Amino acid sequence: MRHFTPEEASAELEHVRPLVEELVATRQEHAAALERQEELERKIRGNGGGIPPAELASATAEVDAVARRLARIVDQISGHGAQVKDLDTGLVDFPALRNGETVLLCWQLGEDEIAWWHRVDDGFDGRRPLPLD
């Protein structure tokens, strides 16, 4: 696992930010596709709803295709050393070292820069302002 300084993580945001924007948008698309699929399934369970089988198959294929796109985006973000923590809000962490302990530099879509960190076990609620001292 790569450890970042706050400066290195901030520089990596140039590459990660557009991927996280795409991630959040794709997650919204996935949620909508899931809702369409679930609605079709509810109608079919109810009384069949006159839904052609191909319509449900198409909705299921769409959910699967968008899920594969999500996975590819997460892999791209991970390739930059960031850890995706929340698909809906665009929360990512960058591992860092603080006095020999691995901590996480925390950034969320909408924030201008990396300004927070937290211990691995503390999560988002345990965010503290930088510097790491």
C-alpha positions as CSV (number, residue, x, y, z in Angstrom):
1,M,0.0,0.0,0.0
2,R,1.3,3.4,-1.0
3,H,1.4,6.1,1.7
4,F,0.8,9.7,0.6
5,T,1.9,13.0,2.1
6,P,-1.0,15.5,2.2
7,E,0.8,17.3,-0.7
8,E,1.0,14.2,-2.8
9,A,-2.6,13.3,-2.2
10,S,-3.7,16.8,-3.1
11,A,-1.7,16.5,-6.4
12,E,-3.4,13.2,-7.1
13,L,-6.8,14.9,-6.9
14,E,-6.1,16.3,-10.4
15,H,-6.6,12.7,-11.7
16,V,-9.0,11.4,-9.0
17,R,-11.5,14.2,-8.9
18,P,-12.9,13.7,-12.5
19,L,-13.1,9.9,-11.8
20,V,-15.0,10.5,-8.6
21,E,-17.4,12.9,-10.4
22,E,-18.0,10.1,-13.0
23,L,-18.4,7.6,-10.1
24,V,-21.1,9.5,-8.4
25,A,-23.0,10.1,-11.7
26,T,-22.7,6.5,-12.6
27,R,-23.9,5.4,-9.2
28,Q,-27.0,7.6,-9.6
29,E,-27.6,5.9,-13.0
30,H,-27.2,2.5,-11.4
31,A,-29.7,3.4,-8.6
32,A,-32.2,4.5,-11.3
33,A,-31.7,1.3,-13.3
34,L,-32.1,-0.8,-10.2
35,E,-35.4,1.0,-9.4
36,R,-36.7,0.4,-13.0
37,Q,-35.8,-3.3,-12.6
38,E,-37.4,-3.6,-9.2
39,E,-40.6,-1.9,-10.5
40,L,-40.8,-4.4,-13.3
41,E,-40.3,-7.2,-10.9
42,R,-43.0,-5.9,-8.6
43,K,-45.5,-5.7,-11.4
44,I,-44.6,-9.2,-12.5
45,R,-45.0,-10.6,-9.0
46,G,-48.4,-8.8,-8.7
47,N,-50.2,-10.1,-11.7
48,G,-47.7,-10.3,-14.5
49,G,-48.5,-6.7,-15.5
50,G,-48.4,-7.6,-19.2
51,I,-44.6,-7.1,-19.1
52,P,-42.9,-8.9,-21.9
53,P,-40.0,-11.1,-20.6
54,A,-37.6,-9.2,-22.9
55,E,-38.3,-6.0,-21.0
56,L,-37.2,-7.4,-17.7
57,A,-34.2,-9.0,-19.4
58,S,-33.2,-5.6,-20.8
59,A,-33.6,-3.9,-17.5
60,T,-31.5,-6.6,-15.8
61,A,-28.8,-6.2,-18.5
62,E,-28.7,-2.5,-18.0
63,V,-28.2,-2.9,-14.2
64,D,-25.4,-5.3,-14.9
65,A,-23.7,-3.1,-17.5
66,V,-23.8,0.0,-15.2
67,A,-22.5,-2.1,-12.3
68,R,-19.5,-3.2,-14.5
69,R,-18.9,0.5,-15.3
70,L,-18.9,1.3,-11.6
71,A,-16.4,-1.4,-10.9
72,R,-14.1,-0.1,-13.6
73,I,-14.2,3.4,-12.2
74,V,-13.5,2.1,-8.7
75,D,-10.5,0.2,-10.1
76,Q,-9.3,3.3,-11.8
77,I,-9.5,5.3,-8.6
78,S,-7.8,2.5,-6.7
79,G,-5.0,2.6,-9.4
80,H,-4.2,6.1,-8.2
81,G,-3.8,4.9,-4.6
82,A,-7.1,6.2,-3.3
83,Q,-9.7,4.0,-1.5
84,V,-13.3,4.5,-2.4
85,K,-15.4,4.7,0.8
86,D,-18.8,5.9,-0.5
87,L,-20.2,5.7,-4.0
88,D,-23.1,8.0,-3.4
89,T,-21.2,11.0,-1.9
90,G,-17.8,10.5,-3.7
91,L,-15.9,9.9,-0.5
92,V,-12.3,8.7,-0.9
93,D,-9.3,8.2,1.4
94,F,-5.6,8.3,0.7
95,P,-3.4,6.3,3.1
96,A,-0.8,8.3,4.9
97,L,1.6,7.9,7.8
98,R,1.4,9.7,11.1
99,N,4.1,8.9,13.7
100,G,4.5,5.5,12.0
101,E,0.8,4.7,12.1
102,T,-1.3,4.4,8.9
103,V,-4.1,7.0,8.9
104,L,-6.3,8.2,6.1
105,L,-6.4,11.5,4.3
106,C,-10.0,12.1,3.7
107,W,-11.6,13.9,0.7
108,Q,-15.2,14.1,-0.5
109,L,-16.5,15.4,-3.8
110,G,-17.4,19.0,-3.4
111,E,-14.4,19.8,-1.2
112,D,-11.8,22.0,-2.8
113,E,-8.8,20.2,-1.3
114,I,-7.7,17.5,1.1
115,A,-8.1,19.2,4.4
116,W,-8.9,16.3,6.7
117,W,-7.5,13.1,8.1
118,H,-8.7,10.3,10.4
119,R,-7.5,7.1,12.0
120,V,-8.4,3.9,10.1
121,D,-10.9,2.8,12.7
122,D,-12.5,6.2,13.2
123,G,-14.0,6.7,9.8
124,F,-15.6,9.9,8.4
125,D,-17.1,10.9,11.8
126,G,-13.6,11.0,13.3
127,R,-12.2,13.5,10.7
128,R,-9.7,16.0,12.1
129,P,-8.3,19.0,10.2
130,L,-4.8,18.8,8.7
131,P,-1.9,19.0,9.5
132,L,-1.3,15.5,10.7
133,D,0.6,16.7,13.8
